[in-house]
Amino acid sequence: MAEQCNMCPSTFKRKFIEYYGLPPHKWQLRHRLNRAVALLQSTNLLMKQIAYECGFSTPSHFVRCFKKEFGCTPEEFRRRNK
């Protein structure tokens, strides 16, 4: 992304944090997890389908990241919020 903006990586990261309040990788992860929340609430897709749809390499990585961010597994979240 830094190259596409014609910036060195450190400048890009600093400017990104100034604008979004998070480093690029954390912003992207949060965006992917918010997409997962929307899918959990609005569809009956399987967890592995949601994981891949949101760009996670494996369902287990998706579950770990989700639990770290929201304090519950995607399945628990779906049961509570459907």
PyMOL Python script that loads the backbone (N, CA, C, O; Angstrom):
from pymol import cmd

cmd.read_pdbstr("""\
ATOM      1  N   MET A   1       0.825  -1.190   0.000  1.00  0.00           N
ATOM      2  CA  MET A   1       0.000   0.000   0.000  1.00  0.00           C
ATOM      3  C   MET A   1       0.869   1.252   0.000  1.00  0.00           C
ATOM      4  O   MET A   1       0.552   2.245  -0.656  1.00  0.00           O
ATOM      5  N   ALA A   2       1.962   1.189   0.743  1.00  0.00           N
ATOM      6  CA  ALA A   2       2.854   2.350   0.799  1.00  0.00           C
ATOM      7  C   ALA A   2       3.389   2.677  -0.587  1.00  0.00           C
ATOM      8  O   ALA A   2       3.456   3.842  -0.977  1.00  0.00           O
ATOM      9  N   GLU A   3       3.761   1.658  -1.313  1.00  0.00           N
ATOM     10  CA  GLU A   3       4.299   1.863  -2.660  1.00  0.00           C
ATOM     11  C   GLU A   3       3.246   2.491  -3.577  1.00  0.00           C
ATOM     12  O   GLU A   3       3.555   3.382  -4.368  1.00  0.00           O
ATOM     13  N   GLN A   4       2.019   2.027  -3.466  1.00  0.00           N
ATOM     14  CA  GLN A   4       0.944   2.585  -4.291  1.00  0.00           C
ATOM     15  C   GLN A   4       0.692   4.053  -3.972  1.00  0.00           C
ATOM     16  O   GLN A   4       0.235   4.805  -4.832  1.00  0.00           O
ATOM     17  N   CYS A   5       0.988   4.463  -2.743  1.00  0.00           N
ATOM     18  CA  CYS A   5       0.816   5.857  -2.334  1.00  0.00           C
ATOM     19  C   CYS A   5       2.102   6.658  -2.534  1.00  0.00           C
ATOM     20  O   CYS A   5       2.178   7.836  -2.185  1.00  0.00           O
ATOM     21  N   ASN A   6       3.110   5.993  -3.103  1.00  0.00           N
ATOM     22  CA  ASN A   6       4.406   6.633  -3.351  1.00  0.00           C
ATOM     23  C   ASN A   6       5.027   7.157  -2.055  1.00  0.00           C
ATOM     24  O   ASN A   6       5.530   8.280  -2.003  1.00  0.00           O
ATOM     25  N   MET A   7       4.983   6.320  -1.006  1.00  0.00           N
ATOM     26  CA  MET A   7       5.560   6.656   0.295  1.00  0.00           C
ATOM     27  C   MET A   7       6.439   5.507   0.764  1.00  0.00           C
ATOM     28  O   MET A   7       6.273   4.363   0.343  1.00  0.00           O
ATOM     29  N   CYS A   8       7.363   5.830   1.632  1.00  0.00           N
ATOM     30  CA  CYS A   8       8.119   4.753   2.267  1.00  0.00           C
ATOM     31  C   CYS A   8       7.199   4.103   3.301  1.00  0.00           C
ATOM     32  O   CYS A   8       6.274   4.749   3.793  1.00  0.00           O
ATOM     33  N   PRO A   9       7.438   2.842   3.634  1.00  0.00           N
ATOM     34  CA  PRO A   9       6.542   2.138   4.561  1.00  0.00           C
ATOM     35  C   PRO A   9       6.346   2.838   5.908  1.00  0.00           C
ATOM     36  O   PRO A   9       5.230   2.875   6.428  1.00  0.00           O
ATOM     37  N   SER A  10       7.406   3.386   6.469  1.00  0.00           N
ATOM     38  CA  SER A  10       7.261   4.022   7.792  1.00  0.00           C
ATOM     39  C   SER A  10       6.413   5.295   7.719  1.00  0.00           C
ATOM     40  O   SER A  10       5.617   5.561   8.620  1.00  0.00           O
ATOM     41  N   THR A  11       6.577   6.070   6.668  1.00  0.00           N
ATOM     42  CA  THR A  11       5.754   7.278   6.504  1.00  0.00           C
ATOM     43  C   THR A  11       4.302   6.895   6.284  1.00  0.00           C
ATOM     44  O   THR A  11       3.398   7.495   6.864  1.00  0.00           O
ATOM     45  N   PHE A  12       4.084   5.890   5.442  1.00  0.00           N
ATOM     46  CA  PHE A  12       2.716   5.440   5.182  1.00  0.00           C
ATOM     47  C   PHE A  12       2.048   4.997   6.472  1.00  0.00           C
ATOM     48  O   PHE A  12       0.914   5.383   6.755  1.00  0.00           O
ATOM     49  N   LYS A  13       2.753   4.183   7.258  1.00  0.00           N
ATOM     50  CA  LYS A  13       2.177   3.683   8.510  1.00  0.00           C
ATOM     51  C   LYS A  13       1.864   4.838   9.458  1.00  0.00           C
ATOM     52  O   LYS A  13       0.798   4.855  10.073  1.00  0.00           O
ATOM     53  N   ARG A  14       2.762   5.790   9.583  1.00  0.00           N
ATOM     54  CA  ARG A  14       2.544   6.934  10.467  1.00  0.00           C
ATOM     55  C   ARG A  14       1.318   7.737  10.023  1.00  0.00           C
ATOM     56  O   ARG A  14       0.470   8.085  10.845  1.00  0.00           O
ATOM     57  N   LYS A  15       1.226   8.028   8.732  1.00  0.00           N
ATOM     58  CA  LYS A  15       0.087   8.785   8.199  1.00  0.00           C
ATOM     59  C   LYS A  15      -1.215   8.001   8.349  1.00  0.00           C
ATOM     60  O   LYS A  15      -2.258   8.572   8.666  1.00  0.00           O
ATOM     61  N   PHE A  16      -1.146   6.703   8.122  1.00  0.00           N
ATOM     62  CA  PHE A  16      -2.331   5.850   8.253  1.00  0.00           C
ATOM     63  C   PHE A  16      -2.843   5.884   9.684  1.00  0.00           C
ATOM     64  O   PHE A  16      -4.045   6.023   9.909  1.00  0.00           O
ATOM     65  N   ILE A  17      -1.947   5.757  10.647  1.00  0.00           N
ATOM     66  CA  ILE A  17      -2.333   5.788  12.062  1.00  0.00           C
ATOM     67  C   ILE A  17      -2.917   7.153  12.418  1.00  0.00           C
ATOM     68  O   ILE A  17      -3.895   7.230  13.162  1.00  0.00           O
ATOM     69  N   GLU A  18      -2.330   8.230  11.895  1.00  0.00           N
ATOM     70  CA  GLU A  18      -2.870   9.571  12.149  1.00  0.00           C
ATOM     71  C   GLU A  18      -4.308   9.681  11.657  1.00  0.00           C
ATOM     72  O   GLU A  18      -5.155  10.267  12.331  1.00  0.00           O
ATOM     73  N   TYR A  19      -4.580   9.125  10.502  1.00  0.00           N
ATOM     74  CA  TYR A  19      -5.896   9.257   9.886  1.00  0.00           C
ATOM     75  C   TYR A  19      -6.920   8.289  10.469  1.00  0.00           C
ATOM     76  O   TYR A  19      -8.042   8.689  10.780  1.00  0.00           O
ATOM     77  N   TYR A  20      -6.545   7.016  10.621  1.00  0.00           N
ATOM     78  CA  TYR A  20      -7.492   5.978  11.047  1.00  0.00           C
ATOM     79  C   TYR A  20      -7.390   5.594  12.520  1.00  0.00           C
ATOM     80  O   TYR A  20      -8.300   4.960  13.055  1.00  0.00           O
ATOM     81  N   GLY A  21      -6.308   5.966  13.177  1.00  0.00           N
ATOM     82  CA  GLY A  21      -6.150   5.628  14.586  1.00  0.00           C
ATOM     83  C   GLY A  21      -5.662   4.217  14.853  1.00  0.00           C
ATOM     84  O   GLY A  21      -5.575   3.798  16.007  1.00  0.00           O
ATOM     85  N   LEU A  22      -5.346   3.485  13.805  1.00  0.00           N
ATOM     86  CA  LEU A  22      -4.851   2.106  13.918  1.00  0.00           C
ATOM     87  C   LEU A  22      -3.789   1.868  12.855  1.00  0.00           C
ATOM     88  O   LEU A  22      -3.804   2.520  11.811  1.00  0.00           O
ATOM     89  N   PRO A  23      -2.864   0.939  13.107  1.00  0.00           N
ATOM     90  CA  PRO A  23      -1.944   0.543  12.042  1.00  0.00           C
ATOM     91  C   PRO A  23      -2.703  -0.170  10.927  1.00  0.00           C
ATOM     92  O   PRO A  23      -3.776  -0.720  11.175  1.00  0.00           O
ATOM     93  N   PRO A  24      -2.175  -0.174   9.711  1.00  0.00           N
ATOM     94  CA  PRO A  24      -2.892  -0.772   8.581  1.00  0.00           C
ATOM     95  C   PRO A  24      -3.363  -2.207   8.815  1.00  0.00           C
ATOM     96  O   PRO A  24      -4.499  -2.542   8.478  1.00  0.00           O
ATOM     97  N   HIS A  25      -2.513  -3.052   9.384  1.00  0.00           N
ATOM     98  CA  HIS A  25      -2.912  -4.458   9.558  1.00  0.00           C
ATOM     99  C   HIS A  25      -4.058  -4.605  10.555  1.00  0.00           C
ATOM    100  O   HIS A  25      -4.934  -5.449  10.367  1.00  0.00           O
ATOM    101  N   LYS A  26      -4.063  -3.790  11.619  1.00  0.00           N
ATOM    102  CA  LYS A  26      -5.156  -3.874  12.589  1.00  0.00           C
ATOM    103  C   LYS A  26      -6.441  -3.286  12.010  1.00  0.00           C
ATOM    104  O   LYS A  26      -7.531  -3.789  12.285  1.00  0.00           O
ATOM    105  N   TRP A  27      -6.321  -2.233  11.216  1.00  0.00           N
ATOM    106  CA  TRP A  27      -7.494  -1.663  10.560  1.00  0.00           C
ATOM    107  C   TRP A  27      -8.125  -2.685   9.639  1.00  0.00           C
ATOM    108  O   TRP A  27      -9.344  -2.858   9.630  1.00  0.00           O
ATOM    109  N   GLN A  28      -7.281  -3.372   8.854  1.00  0.00           N
ATOM    110  CA  GLN A  28      -7.783  -4.380   7.923  1.00  0.00           C
ATOM    111  C   GLN A  28      -8.444  -5.538   8.673  1.00  0.00           C
ATOM    112  O   GLN A  28      -9.508  -6.009   8.271  1.00  0.00           O
ATOM    113  N   LEU A  29      -7.826  -5.993   9.745  1.00  0.00           N
ATOM    114  CA  LEU A  29      -8.398  -7.082  10.539  1.00  0.00           C
ATOM    115  C   LEU A  29      -9.751  -6.668  11.112  1.00  0.00           C
ATOM    116  O   LEU A  29     -10.708  -7.441  11.057  1.00  0.00           O
ATOM    117  N   ARG A  30      -9.839  -5.463  11.657  1.00  0.00           N
ATOM    118  CA  ARG A  30     -11.099  -4.993  12.216  1.00  0.00           C
ATOM    119  C   ARG A  30     -12.181  -4.911  11.131  1.00  0.00           C
ATOM    120  O   ARG A  30     -13.332  -5.273  11.371  1.00  0.00           O
ATOM    121  N   HIS A  31     -11.811  -4.440   9.952  1.00  0.00           N
ATOM    122  CA  HIS A  31     -12.742  -4.356   8.830  1.00  0.00           C
ATOM    123  C   HIS A  31     -13.260  -5.750   8.451  1.00  0.00           C
ATOM    124  O   HIS A  31     -14.457  -5.927   8.224  1.00  0.00           O
ATOM    125  N   ARG A  32     -12.361  -6.736   8.384  1.00  0.00           N
ATOM    126  CA  ARG A  32     -12.749  -8.105   8.054  1.00  0.00           C
ATOM    127  C   ARG A  32     -13.653  -8.695   9.127  1.00  0.00           C
ATOM    128  O   ARG A  32     -14.615  -9.394   8.810  1.00  0.00           O
ATOM    129  N   LEU A  33     -13.354  -8.420  10.400  1.00  0.00           N
ATOM    130  CA  LEU A  33     -14.185  -8.940  11.487  1.00  0.00           C
ATOM    131  C   LEU A  33     -15.561  -8.277  11.505  1.00  0.00           C
ATOM    132  O   LEU A  33     -16.557  -8.936  11.804  1.00  0.00           O
ATOM    133  N   ASN A  34     -15.630  -7.001  11.194  1.00  0.00           N
ATOM    134  CA  ASN A  34     -16.934  -6.334  11.125  1.00  0.00           C
ATOM    135  C   ASN A  34     -17.774  -6.900   9.985  1.00  0.00           C
ATOM    136  O   ASN A  34     -18.992  -7.021  10.109  1.00  0.00           O
ATOM    137  N   ARG A  35     -17.126  -7.243   8.881  1.00  0.00           N
ATOM    138  CA  ARG A  35     -17.836  -7.907   7.780  1.00  0.00           C
ATOM    139  C   ARG A  35     -18.370  -9.261   8.254  1.00  0.00           C
ATOM    140  O   ARG A  35     -19.491  -9.643   7.920  1.00  0.00           O
ATOM    141  N   ALA A  36     -17.564  -9.978   9.028  1.00  0.00           N
ATOM    142  CA  ALA A  36     -17.990 -11.274   9.565  1.00  0.00           C
ATOM    143  C   ALA A  36     -19.204 -11.109  10.479  1.00  0.00           C
ATOM    144  O   ALA A  36     -20.129 -11.919  10.428  1.00  0.00           O
ATOM    145  N   VAL A  37     -19.208 -10.083  11.302  1.00  0.00           N
ATOM    146  CA  VAL A  37     -20.348  -9.821  12.183  1.00  0.00           C
ATOM    147  C   VAL A  37     -21.617  -9.635  11.347  1.00  0.00           C
ATOM    148  O   VAL A  37     -22.665 -10.196  11.669  1.00  0.00           O
ATOM    149  N   ALA A  38     -21.519  -8.854  10.284  1.00  0.00           N
ATOM    150  CA  ALA A  38     -22.680  -8.627   9.423  1.00  0.00           C
ATOM    151  C   ALA A  38     -23.171  -9.939   8.817  1.00  0.00           C
ATOM    152  O   ALA A  38     -24.376 -10.181   8.749  1.00  0.00           O
ATOM    153  N   LEU A  39     -22.253 -10.774   8.383  1.00  0.00           N
ATOM    154  CA  LEU A  39     -22.641 -12.064   7.799  1.00  0.00           C
ATOM    155  C   LEU A  39     -23.236 -12.998   8.845  1.00  0.00           C
ATOM    156  O   LEU A  39     -24.184 -13.729   8.557  1.00  0.00           O
ATOM    157  N   LEU A  40     -22.694 -12.979  10.044  1.00  0.00           N
ATOM    158  CA  LEU A  40     -23.236 -13.818  11.114  1.00  0.00           C
ATOM    159  C   LEU A  40     -24.668 -13.416  11.457  1.00  0.00           C
ATOM    160  O   LEU A  40     -25.498 -14.271  11.767  1.00  0.00           O
ATOM    161  N   GLN A  41     -24.954 -12.134  11.401  1.00  0.00           N
ATOM    162  CA  GLN A  41     -26.282 -11.644  11.760  1.00  0.00           C
ATOM    163  C   GLN A  41     -27.293 -11.779  10.631  1.00  0.00           C
ATOM    164  O   GLN A  41     -28.494 -11.886  10.883  1.00  0.00           O
ATOM    165  N   SER A  42     -26.818 -11.776   9.386  1.00  0.00           N
ATOM    166  CA  SER A  42     -27.764 -11.699   8.274  1.00  0.00           C
ATOM    167  C   SER A  42     -27.835 -12.951   7.397  1.00  0.00           C
ATOM    168  O   SER A  42     -28.665 -13.021   6.491  1.00  0.00           O
ATOM    169  N   THR A  43     -26.977 -13.935   7.656  1.00  0.00           N
ATOM    170  CA  THR A  43     -26.983 -15.133   6.823  1.00  0.00           C
ATOM    171  C   THR A  43     -26.928 -16.377   7.691  1.00  0.00           C
ATOM    172  O   THR A  43     -26.756 -16.308   8.908  1.00  0.00           O
ATOM    173  N   ASN A  44     -27.080 -17.513   7.033  1.00  0.00           N
ATOM    174  CA  ASN A  44     -26.905 -18.801   7.697  1.00  0.00           C
ATOM    175  C   ASN A  44     -25.672 -19.522   7.162  1.00  0.00           C
ATOM    176  O   ASN A  44     -25.589 -20.749   7.226  1.00  0.00           O
ATOM    177  N   LEU A  45     -24.724 -18.766   6.637  1.00  0.00           N
ATOM    178  CA  LEU A  45     -23.500 -19.367   6.112  1.00  0.00           C
ATOM    179  C   LEU A  45     -22.757 -20.117   7.214  1.00  0.00           C
ATOM    180  O   LEU A  45     -22.822 -19.747   8.386  1.00  0.00           O
ATOM    181  N   LEU A  46     -22.061 -21.163   6.826  1.00  0.00           N
ATOM    182  CA  LEU A  46     -21.217 -21.897   7.761  1.00  0.00           C
ATOM    183  C   LEU A  46     -20.028 -21.032   8.177  1.00  0.00           C
ATOM    184  O   LEU A  46     -19.636 -20.116   7.454  1.00  0.00           O
ATOM    185  N   MET A  47     -19.460 -21.327   9.344  1.00  0.00           N
ATOM    186  CA  MET A  47     -18.319 -20.549   9.831  1.00  0.00           C
ATOM    187  C   MET A  47     -17.171 -20.547   8.831  1.00  0.00           C
ATOM    188  O   MET A  47     -16.540 -19.515   8.606  1.00  0.00           O
ATOM    189  N   LYS A  48     -16.901 -21.712   8.227  1.00  0.00           N
ATOM    190  CA  LYS A  48     -15.786 -21.757   7.285  1.00  0.00           C
ATOM    191  C   LYS A  48     -16.076 -20.910   6.055  1.00  0.00           C
ATOM    192  O   LYS A  48     -15.159 -20.330   5.474  1.00  0.00           O
ATOM    193  N   GLN A  49     -17.339 -20.832   5.651  1.00  0.00           N
ATOM    194  CA  GLN A  49     -17.688 -19.980   4.512  1.00  0.00           C
ATOM    195  C   GLN A  49     -17.475 -18.507   4.868  1.00  0.00           C
ATOM    196  O   GLN A  49     -16.960 -17.735   4.061  1.00  0.00           O
ATOM    197  N   ILE A  50     -17.869 -18.134   6.061  1.00  0.00           N
ATOM    198  CA  ILE A  50     -17.682 -16.753   6.504  1.00  0.00           C
ATOM    199  C   ILE A  50     -16.197 -16.443   6.623  1.00  0.00           C
ATOM    200  O   ILE A  50     -15.747 -15.373   6.215  1.00  0.00           O
ATOM    201  N   ALA A  51     -15.443 -17.375   7.178  1.00  0.00           N
ATOM    202  CA  ALA A  51     -13.996 -17.166   7.312  1.00  0.00           C
ATOM    203  C   ALA A  51     -13.356 -16.874   5.962  1.00  0.00           C
ATOM    204  O   ALA A  51     -12.612 -15.903   5.828  1.00  0.00           O
ATOM    205  N   TYR A  52     -13.633 -17.696   4.971  1.00  0.00           N
ATOM    206  CA  TYR A  52     -13.038 -17.504   3.651  1.00  0.00           C
ATOM    207  C   TYR A  52     -13.589 -16.260   2.956  1.00  0.00           C
ATOM    208  O   TYR A  52     -12.848 -15.546   2.281  1.00  0.00           O
ATOM    209  N   GLU A  53     -14.873 -16.003   3.119  1.00  0.00           N
ATOM    210  CA  GLU A  53     -15.504 -14.820   2.530  1.00  0.00           C
ATOM    211  C   GLU A  53     -14.872 -13.528   3.050  1.00  0.00           C
ATOM    212  O   GLU A  53     -14.781 -12.533   2.331  1.00  0.00           O
ATOM    213  N   CYS A  54     -14.438 -13.562   4.307  1.00  0.00           N
ATOM    214  CA  CYS A  54     -13.851 -12.381   4.935  1.00  0.00           C
ATOM    215  C   CYS A  54     -12.328 -12.340   4.827  1.00  0.00           C
ATOM    216  O   CYS A  54     -11.688 -11.454   5.394  1.00  0.00           O
ATOM    217  N   GLY A  55     -11.753 -13.282   4.110  1.00  0.00           N
ATOM    218  CA  GLY A  55     -10.328 -13.227   3.820  1.00  0.00           C
ATOM    219  C   GLY A  55      -9.406 -13.912   4.806  1.00  0.00           C
ATOM    220  O   GLY A  55      -8.195 -13.693   4.768  1.00  0.00           O
ATOM    221  N   PHE A  56      -9.947 -14.731   5.683  1.00  0.00           N
ATOM    222  CA  PHE A  56      -9.089 -15.469   6.615  1.00  0.00           C
ATOM    223  C   PHE A  56      -8.566 -16.725   5.936  1.00  0.00           C
ATOM    224  O   PHE A  56      -9.276 -17.352   5.149  1.00  0.00           O
ATOM    225  N   SER A  57      -7.337 -17.089   6.237  1.00  0.00           N
ATOM    226  CA  SER A  57      -6.715 -18.230   5.573  1.00  0.00           C
ATOM    227  C   SER A  57      -7.275 -19.563   6.052  1.00  0.00           C
ATOM    228  O   SER A  57      -7.321 -20.530   5.291  1.00  0.00           O
ATOM    229  N   THR A  58      -7.703 -19.616   7.315  1.00  0.00           N
ATOM    230  CA  THR A  58      -8.295 -20.837   7.857  1.00  0.00           C
ATOM    231  C   THR A  58      -9.427 -20.469   8.807  1.00  0.00           C
ATOM    232  O   THR A  58      -9.414 -19.391   9.401  1.00  0.00           O
ATOM    233  N   PRO A  59     -10.399 -21.351   8.951  1.00  0.00           N
ATOM    234  CA  PRO A  59     -11.469 -21.089   9.921  1.00  0.00           C
ATOM    235  C   PRO A  59     -10.949 -20.947  11.353  1.00  0.00           C
ATOM    236  O   PRO A  59     -11.475 -20.142  12.122  1.00  0.00           O
ATOM    237  N   SER A  60      -9.932 -21.710  11.715  1.00  0.00           N
ATOM    238  CA  SER A  60      -9.423 -21.621  13.090  1.00  0.00           C
ATOM    239  C   SER A  60      -8.782 -20.254  13.349  1.00  0.00           C
ATOM    240  O   SER A  60      -8.907 -19.716  14.449  1.00  0.00           O
ATOM    241  N   HIS A  61      -8.108 -19.695  12.364  1.00  0.00           N
ATOM    242  CA  HIS A  61      -7.533 -18.350  12.515  1.00  0.00           C
ATOM    243  C   HIS A  61      -8.657 -17.322  12.674  1.00  0.00           C
ATOM    244  O   HIS A  61      -8.551 -16.398  13.480  1.00  0.00           O
ATOM    245  N   PHE A  62      -9.720 -17.491  11.908  1.00  0.00           N
ATOM    246  CA  PHE A  62     -10.884 -16.621  12.017  1.00  0.00           C
ATOM    247  C   PHE A  62     -11.459 -16.670  13.432  1.00  0.00           C
ATOM    248  O   PHE A  62     -11.715 -15.626  14.033  1.00  0.00           O
ATOM    249  N   VAL A  63     -11.660 -17.867  13.963  1.00  0.00           N
ATOM    250  CA  VAL A  63     -12.240 -18.026  15.301  1.00  0.00           C
ATOM    251  C   VAL A  63     -11.342 -17.377  16.349  1.00  0.00           C
ATOM    252  O   VAL A  63     -11.840 -16.686  17.238  1.00  0.00           O
ATOM    253  N   ARG A  64     -10.019 -17.587  16.262  1.00  0.00           N
ATOM    254  CA  ARG A  64      -9.092 -16.991  17.234  1.00  0.00           C
ATOM    255  C   ARG A  64      -9.167 -15.463  17.203  1.00  0.00           C
ATOM    256  O   ARG A  64      -9.262 -14.818  18.248  1.00  0.00           O
ATOM    257  N   CYS A  65      -9.125 -14.893  16.004  1.00  0.00           N
ATOM    258  CA  CYS A  65      -9.180 -13.430  15.874  1.00  0.00           C
ATOM    259  C   CYS A  65     -10.515 -12.887  16.367  1.00  0.00           C
ATOM    260  O   CYS A  65     -10.558 -11.866  17.052  1.00  0.00           O
ATOM    261  N   PHE A  66     -11.590 -13.562  16.023  1.00  0.00           N
ATOM    262  CA  PHE A  66     -12.926 -13.124  16.423  1.00  0.00           C
ATOM    263  C   PHE A  66     -13.040 -13.133  17.946  1.00  0.00           C
ATOM    264  O   PHE A  66     -13.516 -12.169  18.544  1.00  0.00           O
ATOM    265  N   LYS A  67     -12.603 -14.219  18.565  1.00  0.00           N
ATOM    266  CA  LYS A  67     -12.698 -14.341  20.017  1.00  0.00           C
ATOM    267  C   LYS A  67     -11.852 -13.284  20.721  1.00  0.00           C
ATOM    268  O   LYS A  67     -12.261 -12.733  21.743  1.00  0.00           O
ATOM    269  N   LYS A  68     -10.683 -13.006  20.176  1.00  0.00           N
ATOM    270  CA  LYS A  68      -9.818 -11.984  20.759  1.00  0.00           C
ATOM    271  C   LYS A  68     -10.472 -10.601  20.677  1.00  0.00           C
ATOM    272  O   LYS A  68     -10.362  -9.808  21.612  1.00  0.00           O
ATOM    273  N   GLU A  69     -11.142 -10.314  19.579  1.00  0.00           N
ATOM    274  CA  GLU A  69     -11.767  -9.003  19.377  1.00  0.00           C
ATOM    275  C   GLU A  69     -13.082  -8.842  20.140  1.00  0.00           C
ATOM    276  O   GLU A  69     -13.340  -7.782  20.710  1.00  0.00           O
ATOM    277  N   PHE A  70     -13.916  -9.888  20.155  1.00  0.00           N
ATOM    278  CA  PHE A  70     -15.272  -9.764  20.695  1.00  0.00           C
ATOM    279  C   PHE A  70     -15.518 -10.548  21.989  1.00  0.00           C
ATOM    280  O   PHE A  70     -16.579 -10.406  22.597  1.00  0.00           O
ATOM    281  N   GLY A  71     -14.562 -11.368  22.416  1.00  0.00           N
ATOM    282  CA  GLY A  71     -14.709 -12.089  23.677  1.00  0.00           C
ATOM    283  C   GLY A  71     -15.582 -13.329  23.618  1.00  0.00           C
ATOM    284  O   GLY A  71     -15.905 -13.911  24.653  1.00  0.00           O
ATOM    285  N   CYS A  72     -15.966 -13.739  22.417  1.00  0.00           N
ATOM    286  CA  CYS A  72     -16.756 -14.962  22.253  1.00  0.00           C
ATOM    287  C   CYS A  72     -16.468 -15.524  20.862  1.00  0.00           C
ATOM    288  O   CYS A  72     -15.941 -14.825  19.996  1.00  0.00           O
ATOM    289  N   THR A  73     -16.814 -16.772  20.663  1.00  0.00           N
ATOM    290  CA  THR A  73     -16.604 -17.375  19.344  1.00  0.00           C
ATOM    291  C   THR A  73     -17.680 -16.869  18.381  1.00  0.00           C
ATOM    292  O   THR A  73     -18.709 -16.360  18.823  1.00  0.00           O
ATOM    293  N   PRO A  74     -17.459 -17.001  17.089  1.00  0.00           N
ATOM    294  CA  PRO A  74     -18.485 -16.604  16.123  1.00  0.00           C
ATOM    295  C   PRO A  74     -19.807 -17.348  16.336  1.00  0.00           C
ATOM    296  O   PRO A  74     -20.878 -16.759  16.188  1.00  0.00           O
ATOM    297  N   GLU A  75     -19.738 -18.630  16.679  1.00  0.00           N
ATOM    298  CA  GLU A  75     -20.953 -19.415  16.942  1.00  0.00           C
ATOM    299  C   GLU A  75     -21.725 -18.830  18.119  1.00  0.00           C
ATOM    300  O   GLU A  75     -22.943 -18.666  18.047  1.00  0.00           O
ATOM    301  N   GLU A  76     -21.016 -18.514  19.205  1.00  0.00           N
ATOM    302  CA  GLU A  76     -21.664 -17.915  20.378  1.00  0.00           C
ATOM    303  C   GLU A  76     -22.275 -16.568  20.006  1.00  0.00           C
ATOM    304  O   GLU A  76     -23.395 -16.252  20.408  1.00  0.00           O
ATOM    305  N   PHE A  77     -21.539 -15.789  19.247  1.00  0.00           N
ATOM    306  CA  PHE A  77     -22.039 -14.486  18.810  1.00  0.00           C
ATOM    307  C   PHE A  77     -23.323 -14.640  18.001  1.00  0.00           C
ATOM    308  O   PHE A  77     -24.290 -13.909  18.217  1.00  0.00           O
ATOM    309  N   ARG A  78     -23.330 -15.575  17.086  1.00  0.00           N
ATOM    310  CA  ARG A  78     -24.505 -15.792  16.249  1.00  0.00           C
ATOM    311  C   ARG A  78     -25.719 -16.194  17.102  1.00  0.00           C
ATOM    312  O   ARG A  78     -26.821 -15.686  16.896  1.00  0.00           O
ATOM    313  N   ARG A  79     -25.513 -17.092  18.043  1.00  0.00           N
ATOM    314  CA  ARG A  79     -26.627 -17.526  18.903  1.00  0.00           C
ATOM    315  C   ARG A  79     -27.201 -16.367  19.707  1.00  0.00           C
ATOM    316  O   ARG A  79     -28.416 -16.268  19.877  1.00  0.00           O
ATOM    317  N   ARG A  80     -26.333 -15.493  20.200  1.00  0.00           N
ATOM    318  CA  ARG A  80     -26.785 -14.359  21.028  1.00  0.00           C
ATOM    319  C   ARG A  80     -27.428 -13.251  20.212  1.00  0.00           C
ATOM    320  O   ARG A  80     -28.263 -12.510  20.730  1.00  0.00           O
ATOM    321  N   ASN A  81     -27.057 -13.127  18.953  1.00  0.00           N
ATOM    322  CA  ASN A  81     -27.458 -11.958  18.164  1.00  0.00           C
ATOM    323  C   ASN A  81     -28.339 -12.251  16.968  1.00  0.00           C
ATOM    324  O   ASN A  81     -28.513 -11.381  16.114  1.00  0.00           O
ATOM    325  N   LYS A  82     -28.880 -13.402  16.879  1.00  0.00           N
ATOM    326  CA  LYS A  82     -29.718 -13.724  15.725  1.00  0.00           C
ATOM    327  C   LYS A  82     -31.170 -13.469  16.032  1.00  0.00           C
ATOM    328  O   LYS A  82     -32.029 -13.684  15.177  1.00  0.00           O
TER     329      LYS A  82
END
""", "prot")
cmd.dss("prot")
cmd.show_as("cartoon", "prot")
cmd.util.cbc("prot")
cmd.orient("prot")
